[in-house]
């Protein structure tokens, strides 16, 4: 909690101090075209949430850049993350503070400046005078910024900094009682109440001060001096411009953008429809509150104020509290039909964005002169008469509320993800998974679409700010910024990780929570589950347990020829989880060795292979190297280092050994390629580069080699296909395309080659006496985002069978990360092992017998 408060108030204070001079300069001449353009740049971060500001800078300072290369080589990646996080938070706080301070009063009085000049006031005296004038507004800006940052956890999650918000979400995801979650949220609730009370005290004083100043300004009649706003606006706008340019660079560099609609189009369309429904409700609510605030009956006005305050409080409360309140209210036998329908997510989003209606209505009502109300009274006391008198104002209230609510609803994640009903695809879920599983293309394209939807809301904010003044405009600026910051989808970047830990201990049939329902609706339906022979499972950090395993490797060497290796064959299974912990299992499931990689602060491995001599060769991905261990965990050798040169790596993913002693290593990170090394680990050659064309890669994640035909199969995850090369790098063909159907892939993360009915590894067939080398080639592919296994023809790409599908029960998968051949089953059939990342388990299975029978029938027909 202290860390969260420190970051929130520290960044808020810096942002306020940066924005203050710019706001004062702008108020001297707000009609200047240059000032308007500059203020638009300054305000832009309000529509670019902190996590997106951070992501834009992080992806623009990665490997291959001057800053990224320096930090990698100097081991300063952690410090770079923290620095970029602070810059993003301060930049966003400066934008919000600028809006608040500009709205806090009319133009700076020229007379005040002249009086100080006549007195020959120095810098200190001028600063004290400015502080006395703007002190209350500065405090409001500070509290507003800090309160939003206390709720923003996505940026902190991306920077790998634990916060209070993550702990609160984890409690709920792990099944804590609502009372326990509420008690844990009491500090956040107390902060919200304190901010509301402070606003109640400060806003009337700000309103009186700005009103008096406006009156003096009109009576004084002094001309406005030549604006000196440019330097001050440049100070606060330059960081924003840099971030925007960095984001634009990333967006323009995203390859295969057309794949986005194929994979996420349904979720995006559904989200837009739900957001539209919520916007209509909030638009009507805003107009209703505005109408009642002008009613002649005192009771109606009091009811309108109470409703507006309730709306504001509902959105300022922690989103987790809002979600569990909706669950408690509607998850019952009587109202269950609402809870299990799209109405549930409409209700929870309406509760989350309700502050927009209350704030817009109050802000518009506060600016109305008393004489206008008296003149309206001449038309009658009825509500209909009031409506006729302020119908233009009601249209503004409705349009503003609906626009801002639409922007907020698009990617609110915490509450919506908690109650999203079965069968409803949701783009926010896709975004959070893309963040967690390192898919910047999906994140950027999805966010770009949401940002375009947010820009009308930003335009509406600037238009209303011109109409309003004083406390009403100040309130509007804060409320509108609430809507725009929620484009960030804050508070959900890690919910799925916590939910996975809880779900893996039970079956989906009995505990299919709302997060799992959302994931299930966005993935293809798979009718056939895997026939599991055995599994290694257990969530935790104890011996034999896993924390989101990412790597599985199996010692599938031929038992006869393995005697020439350095280490004996024993059918060991190696598993590496998210803690960078390596465990070696015997076939019985007994853990006989356990160790951790020495350095893990940058990230964890994503690939490993058992070498011909029986050692374990690990792609230490985020340390940019290959490390080799004995079966007992003794470090034998290391290869590579950070860089794009020969023998250097950015993010290595997989290793394949060829019968002639060559070692192939795949890598990604802008340097997507495959490098070949000789038996002495000396560099030989490389092929491939980053791109979407033939022979190019977007994260080559896994490899399989056919020695008989000299064909290397590469799972090109980012391009959603399998590419085929010779071992020398000559491109031959590719199979598959992006999508959810048969023969289509969504991030293939693992591939195993079969010849006939036996799997082969890069060294050849593990059991050569039972295989025809000329038999049909097939590939067994696991798809990370489709949560399934697909069996395809290696030549044509024809889908021969699909199994698995999203779930936690036996035979289902959740974010499968890799697959390896794992010997023979008890019936003599080929066995495989899949790293079921989302369920924290390793499952062993054989392909369905019906598939094998169909293969034999087609083979006989071909003969």
NORHU-V892006 format. One record per backbone hydrogen bond with DSSP energy under -1.0 kcal/mol. NH is the residue of the N-H (numbers start at 0). CO is the residue of the C=O. If there is no record, write none. Layout:
NH | CO
NH | CO
This chain:
4 | 0
5 | 1
6 | 2
7 | 3
8 | 4
9 | 5
10 | 6
11 | 7
12 | 8
13 | 9
14 | 10
15 | 11
16 | 12
17 | 13
18 | 14
19 | 15
22 | 18
23 | 19
24 | 20
25 | 21
26 | 22
28 | 25
31 | 28
35 | 31
36 | 32
37 | 33
38 | 34
39 | 35
40 | 36
41 | 37
42 | 38
43 | 39
45 | 42
46 | 43
52 | 48
53 | 49
54 | 50
55 | 51
56 | 52
57 | 53
58 | 54
64 | 61
68 | 64
69 | 65
70 | 66
71 | 67
72 | 68
73 | 69
75 | 70
79 | 75
80 | 76
81 | 77
82 | 78
83 | 79
84 | 80
85 | 81
86 | 82
87 | 83
88 | 84
89 | 85
90 | 86
91 | 87
92 | 88
93 | 89
94 | 90
95 | 91
96 | 92
97 | 93
98 | 94
99 | 95
100 | 96
101 | 97
102 | 98
112 | 108
113 | 109
114 | 110
115 | 111
116 | 112
117 | 113
118 | 114
119 | 116
120 | 115
125 | 121
126 | 122
127 | 123
128 | 124
129 | 125
130 | 126
131 | 127
132 | 128
133 | 129
134 | 130
137 | 133
138 | 134
139 | 135
140 | 136
141 | 137
142 | 138
143 | 139
144 | 140
145 | 141
146 | 142
147 | 143
148 | 144
149 | 145
156 | 152
157 | 153
158 | 154
159 | 156
160 | 155
166 | 162
167 | 163
168 | 164
169 | 165
170 | 166
171 | 167
172 | 168
173 | 169
174 | 171
175 | 170
180 | 176
181 | 177
182 | 178
183 | 179
184 | 180
185 | 182
188 | 184
189 | 185
190 | 186
191 | 187
192 | 188
193 | 189
194 | 190
195 | 191
196 | 192
197 | 193
198 | 194
199 | 195
200 | 196
201 | 197
202 | 198
205 | 201
206 | 202
207 | 203
208 | 204
209 | 205
210 | 206
211 | 207
212 | 208
213 | 209
214 | 210
215 | 211
216 | 212
217 | 213
218 | 214
219 | 215
220 | 216
232 | 228
233 | 229
234 | 230
235 | 231
236 | 232
237 | 233
240 | 236
241 | 237
242 | 238
243 | 239
244 | 240
245 | 241
246 | 242
247 | 243
248 | 244
249 | 245
250 | 246
251 | 247
252 | 248
253 | 250
258 | 255
259 | 256
262 | 258
263 | 259
264 | 260
267 | 263
268 | 264
269 | 265
270 | 266
271 | 267
272 | 268
273 | 269
274 | 270
275 | 271
276 | 272
277 | 273
278 | 274
279 | 275
280 | 276
281 | 277
282 | 278
283 | 279
284 | 280
285 | 281
286 | 282
287 | 283
288 | 284
289 | 285
290 | 286
291 | 287
292 | 288
293 | 290
294 | 291
300 | 296
301 | 297
302 | 298
303 | 299
304 | 300
305 | 301
306 | 302
307 | 303
308 | 304
309 | 305
310 | 306
311 | 307
312 | 308
313 | 309
314 | 310
315 | 311
316 | 312
321 | 317
322 | 318
323 | 319
324 | 320
325 | 321
326 | 322
327 | 323
328 | 324
329 | 325
330 | 326
331 | 329
335 | 331
337 | 334
338 | 334
339 | 335
340 | 337
343 | 340
345 | 341
346 | 342
347 | 343
348 | 344
349 | 345
350 | 346
351 | 347
352 | 348
355 | 352
357 | 353
358 | 354
359 | 355
360 | 356
361 | 357
362 | 358
363 | 359
364 | 360
365 | 361
367 | 364
372 | 368
373 | 369
374 | 370
375 | 371
376 | 372
377 | 374
378 | 375
379 | 376
385 | 381
386 | 382
387 | 383
388 | 384
389 | 385
393 | 389
394 | 390
395 | 391
396 | 392
397 | 393
398 | 394
399 | 395
400 | 396
401 | 397
402 | 398
403 | 399
404 | 400
405 | 401
406 | 402
407 | 403
408 | 404
409 | 405
416 | 412
418 | 414
419 | 415
423 | 420
429 | 425
430 | 426
431 | 427
432 | 428
433 | 429
434 | 430
435 | 431
436 | 432
437 | 434
438 | 433
442 | 438
443 | 439
444 | 440
445 | 441
446 | 442
447 | 443
448 | 444
449 | 445
450 | 446
451 | 447
452 | 448
453 | 449
454 | 450
457 | 453
458 | 454
459 | 455
460 | 456
461 | 457
462 | 458
463 | 459
464 | 460
465 | 461
467 | 463
473 | 469
474 | 470
475 | 471
476 | 472
477 | 473
478 | 474
479 | 475
480 | 476
481 | 477
482 | 478
483 | 479
484 | 480
485 | 481
486 | 483
487 | 484
488 | 485
497 | 493
498 | 494
499 | 495
500 | 496
501 | 497
502 | 498
503 | 499
504 | 501
505 | 502
509 | 506
510 | 506
512 | 510
516 | 512
517 | 513
518 | 514
519 | 515
520 | 516
521 | 517
522 | 519
529 | 810
531 | 529
532 | 843
533 | 843
535 | 841
539 | 545
544 | 541
545 | 537
549 | 575
550 | 575
552 | 573
554 | 571
555 | 553
561 | 557
563 | 560
564 | 561
566 | 612
572 | 584
573 | 552
574 | 582
575 | 550
576 | 580
577 | 546
579 | 576
581 | 594
582 | 574
583 | 592
584 | 572
585 | 589
588 | 585
591 | 583
594 | 581
596 | 579
608 | 616
610 | 614
613 | 610
615 | 628
616 | 608
617 | 626
618 | 606
619 | 617
619 | 624
620 | 618
622 | 619
623 | 620
624 | 619
625 | 638
626 | 617
627 | 636
628 | 615
629 | 633
632 | 629
635 | 627
638 | 625
642 | 648
647 | 644
648 | 640
650 | 667
652 | 665
655 | 663
657 | 661
660 | 657
662 | 676
663 | 655
664 | 674
665 | 653
666 | 672
667 | 650
672 | 666
673 | 686
674 | 664
675 | 684
676 | 662
677 | 681
680 | 677
683 | 675
684 | 675
686 | 673
690 | 696
695 | 692
696 | 688
700 | 714
703 | 712
705 | 710
710 | 705
711 | 724
712 | 703
713 | 722
714 | 701
715 | 713
715 | 720
716 | 698
716 | 714
717 | 697
719 | 716
720 | 715
721 | 734
722 | 713
723 | 732
724 | 711
725 | 729
728 | 725
731 | 723
732 | 723
734 | 721
738 | 744
743 | 740
744 | 736
748 | 781
749 | 781
751 | 779
753 | 777
754 | 757
755 | 775
757 | 754
759 | 752
760 | 763
763 | 760
769 | 766
770 | 767
774 | 771
777 | 753
778 | 791
779 | 751
780 | 789
781 | 749
782 | 787
783 | 746
784 | 745
787 | 782
788 | 802
789 | 780
790 | 800
791 | 778
792 | 797
793 | 776
796 | 792
799 | 790
800 | 790
802 | 788
803 | 527
804 | 786
806 | 812
811 | 808
812 | 804
816 | 834
819 | 832
821 | 830
824 | 828
827 | 824
830 | 822
831 | 844
832 | 819
833 | 842
834 | 817
835 | 833
835 | 840
836 | 834
837 | 813
839 | 836
840 | 835
841 | 535
842 | 833
843 | 533
844 | 831
851 | 847
852 | 848
853 | 849
854 | 850
855 | 851
856 | 852
857 | 853
858 | 854
859 | 855
860 | 856
861 | 857
862 | 858
